[in-house]
Amino acid sequence: MCPEFQVHTTMRDLSPFQAGHFDVCVIGAGVYGAACAHSLAAAGLKTAVIDKGDFCSATSANSLKILHGGLRYLQHGNLVRMRETIRARREFMRFAPHLSKALACAIPTFGSGLRSPLAARCATLLNNAIGSDRNLGIAGDLALPPGRTISRESFLQQFPGTTVPGLSGGLVWYDTLAGNTERLVLEYLWAARDLGALPCNYLRAERILTQNGRVEGVLVTDVPSGQPFAINASWVVNAAGPWFDELLEASGIPPVPTRWTKAVNIVVRRELNPDCAVGIESNEEYSDQDAVLKRNKRFYFFVPWRGGTLIGTSYKEWRGSREDLLPTRADTEEIVREVQAIHPSWGLEPKDVSFAHAGLLPMSGIDASGAVQLAKHSLIVDHGKTGGPQGLLSLRSIKYTTAPVEADKVTAIILRDTGRRPARQPAPAQGQGRVPAELAPLLHSRYGSRAPRVAGHLAAADSDTWWLSREPPLLRAELRYFIQEEMALHLTDVLFRRTGLGSLRCPPAGLLTTLAEAMAAELGWDGARQQLEIEQVMRRFAMLPQEN
Ligand SMILES: Cc1cc2nc3c(=O)[nH]c(=O)nc-3n(C[C@H](O)[C@H](O)[C@H](O)COP(=O)(O)OP(=O)(O)OC[C@H]3O[C@@H](n4cnc5c(N)ncnc54)[C@H](O)[C@@H]3O)c2cc1C
């Protein structure tokens, strides 16, 4: 260990959960649970945050990575929502600038109606004006330029081969790309931990415990050992994502009836549009019931991401078990067929697909054409006010983007009810040590202000022994940091959430073996366990065509 770095070893430890009493226990560590834990801890509330799986292993790991600044809410005429999303996007950028990037997005204009250049110019002016404070406190290179309209020639130069009938140009606006949504959730959790919160993964909430009409904690099971115990808490925040209603039901609390849609994205290894995301209408009929400006086709977005392209999103009502949700080959082939139809010149083929995401989102119904209508609003249910126990809040979210704003609302409700004043906690300084100059760009781009903590796990000054893998680059210190400070227990935790090495394409067999062996050395796995861990990774790629 480099002596100049102080390393705080915070291995997964259950004793503080068993012994303590918490002001709040947050169930679920997706982006909503993590943002809640951070907001609550920052307000001085003693907070536990638990997840039945790894942190950020469900819906929040499956997004299209766009932090939307509200342009889409213009069509709903919902200015409050627009302002909230602009604020939330700004908060994300300030919180984790190293994981944020300005993303140009474009849609084609055509015809003389609501998709005409004139309508696009009006939308741009309004969007620029309503979001005039979008860059407040944002570092220069992250600042989002104002939107604009572009000519047909510029659009075709940017997106050659677009075959939209009557194409007259494009509307361009800027959003934020959260290149690694999983690490962004981890950032919130570790920032919450710095402020005194206790996060723990693989701790499943079985039941919310109540007495005399008031919440008194959560009955949990430690997944690795199967050991049950109770966490005592005055408040419970149910941020269990698609499981939030099941958890209420298991606790004997009237659930909030919710229909769910399976939402799927694919990742392709080709960079179809390297500089700009583009939204193109698919052939799927769709009418947005709430929109002032109704449209009748669903958009597919093509987002440049890590040298490939994210494409989505397709929606289908889901009535199956939530545990079984994985993208299937049929899901990915359907999206490829759709892309072939709307942009034939890209020549996309099933073999280009390198990964796929699936998550469940709340839906409001099915429209006349059979298309899924997504729910349009997040929900915070204060159960004490709807005949349920006091001290329980449930969150039902629709967008990654709005998590910080909804989290602050949760904190405000709890502070108001308890009559407590927010006791703003100063954010503690990160590690004091020096990051070796040759590693600085890599570590800062991955871990921001936590880079010195990661560097603290460098075993020796001899750079030859630093690397676990040179291509893709991964340091032994990073793996030790994941295990010792970020509670990584499985190979999937490292590949999908800590590094993202598995979320673009299937990692090569050699890398899987190297990583499994290195984790085995830290965690005492035998050969059979290593094999099992590799099989768990491969399960996530079962949706790929055989030749991949
Ligand atoms: C394909 C797709 C694309 C999307 N694209 C975008 C986008 O570009 N921009 C955007 O803003 N939004 C997007 N979204 C929406 C966004 O991803 C979700 O709204 C958001 O991630 C939901 O976060 P969450 O924390 O509520 O849920 P989750 O991330 O699902 O977190 C809930 C957590 O609770 C845990 N949990 C459940 N039950 C228990 C229990 N009993 N005990 C303990 N833990 C439990 C789960 O393991 C899970 O980790 C997209 C969604 C999908 C599916």
The ligand as a MOL file (V3000), in Angstrom:
LIG
                    3D

  0  0  0     0  0            999 V3000
M  V30 BEGIN CTAB
M  V30 COUNTS 53 58 0 0 0
M  V30 BEGIN ATOM
M  V30 1 C -34.5070 1.0130 -21.5090 0
M  V30 2 C -34.6400 2.2320 -20.6390 0
M  V30 3 C -34.1530 3.4700 -21.0720 0
M  V30 4 C -34.2610 4.6030 -20.2480 0
M  V30 5 N -33.6950 5.7780 -20.6490 0
M  V30 6 C -33.7230 6.8540 -19.8320 0
M  V30 7 C -33.0400 8.0450 -20.1890 0
M  V30 8 O -32.3680 8.1350 -21.2210 0
M  V30 9 N -33.1190 9.1040 -19.3390 0
M  V30 10 C -33.8200 9.0450 -18.1690 0
M  V30 11 O -33.8610 10.0450 -17.4560 0
M  V30 12 N -34.4550 7.9110 -17.7870 0
M  V30 13 C -34.4200 6.8190 -18.5830 0
M  V30 14 N -35.0370 5.6570 -18.2020 0
M  V30 15 C -35.7830 5.6140 -16.9330 0
M  V30 16 C -34.8680 5.4180 -15.7270 0
M  V30 17 O -33.8770 4.4650 -16.0150 0
M  V30 18 C -35.6710 4.9630 -14.5040 0
M  V30 19 O -36.7610 5.8290 -14.2950 0
M  V30 20 C -34.8400 4.9870 -13.2280 0
M  V30 21 O -33.5850 4.3930 -13.4280 0
M  V30 22 C -35.5640 4.2450 -12.1060 0
M  V30 23 O -34.7510 4.2730 -10.9640 0
M  V30 24 P -35.2250 3.6340 -9.5920 0
M  V30 25 O -34.1720 3.9360 -8.6150 0
M  V30 26 O -36.6070 4.0770 -9.2920 0
M  V30 27 O -35.3640 2.0680 -9.8930 0
M  V30 28 P -34.2430 0.9330 -9.9650 0
M  V30 29 O -33.0360 1.4070 -10.6460 0
M  V30 30 O -34.9290 -0.2600 -10.5030 0
M  V30 31 O -33.8530 0.7080 -8.4520 0
M  V30 32 C -34.6560 -0.0040 -7.5540 0
M  V30 33 C -33.7360 -0.8420 -6.7010 0
M  V30 34 O -34.4880 -1.4220 -5.6450 0
M  V30 35 C -33.9540 -2.6840 -5.3630 0
M  V30 36 N -34.9570 -3.4720 -4.6450 0
M  V30 37 C -36.1350 -3.9200 -5.1150 0
M  V30 38 N -36.7800 -4.6220 -4.1770 0
M  V30 39 C -35.9990 -4.6070 -3.0790 0
M  V30 40 C -36.1060 -5.1950 -1.7950 0
M  V30 41 N -37.1520 -5.9340 -1.4510 0
M  V30 42 N -35.0940 -5.0040 -0.9110 0
M  V30 43 C -34.0040 -4.2620 -1.2450 0
M  V30 44 N -33.8530 -3.7090 -2.4660 0
M  V30 45 C -34.8370 -3.8710 -3.3710 0
M  V30 46 C -33.6230 -3.2450 -6.7380 0
M  V30 47 O -32.6640 -4.2810 -6.6680 0
M  V30 48 C -33.1190 -2.0050 -7.4660 0
M  V30 49 O -31.7100 -1.9040 -7.4310 0
M  V30 50 C -34.9150 4.5040 -18.9980 0
M  V30 51 C -35.3960 3.2620 -18.5640 0
M  V30 52 C -35.2500 2.1360 -19.3620 0
M  V30 53 C -35.7310 0.8220 -18.8400 0
M  V30 END ATOM
M  V30 BEGIN BOND
M  V30 1 1 1 2
M  V30 2 1 2 3
M  V30 3 2 2 52
M  V30 4 2 3 4
M  V30 5 1 4 5
M  V30 6 1 4 50
M  V30 7 2 5 6
M  V30 8 1 6 7
M  V30 9 1 6 13
M  V30 10 2 7 8
M  V30 11 1 7 9
M  V30 12 1 9 10
M  V30 13 2 10 11
M  V30 14 1 10 12
M  V30 15 2 12 13
M  V30 16 1 13 14
M  V30 17 1 14 15
M  V30 18 1 14 50
M  V30 19 1 15 16
M  V30 20 1 16 17
M  V30 21 1 16 18
M  V30 22 1 18 19
M  V30 23 1 18 20
M  V30 24 1 20 21
M  V30 25 1 20 22
M  V30 26 1 22 23
M  V30 27 1 23 24
M  V30 28 2 24 25
M  V30 29 1 24 26
M  V30 30 1 24 27
M  V30 31 1 27 28
M  V30 32 2 28 29
M  V30 33 1 28 30
M  V30 34 1 28 31
M  V30 35 1 31 32
M  V30 36 1 32 33
M  V30 37 1 33 34
M  V30 38 1 33 48
M  V30 39 1 34 35
M  V30 40 1 35 36
M  V30 41 1 35 46
M  V30 42 1 36 37
M  V30 43 1 36 45
M  V30 44 2 37 38
M  V30 45 1 38 39
M  V30 46 1 39 40
M  V30 47 2 39 45
M  V30 48 1 40 41
M  V30 49 2 40 42
M  V30 50 1 42 43
M  V30 51 2 43 44
M  V30 52 1 44 45
M  V30 53 1 46 47
M  V30 54 1 46 48
M  V30 55 1 48 49
M  V30 56 2 50 51
M  V30 57 1 51 52
M  V30 58 1 52 53
M  V30 END BOND
M  V30 END CTAB
M  END
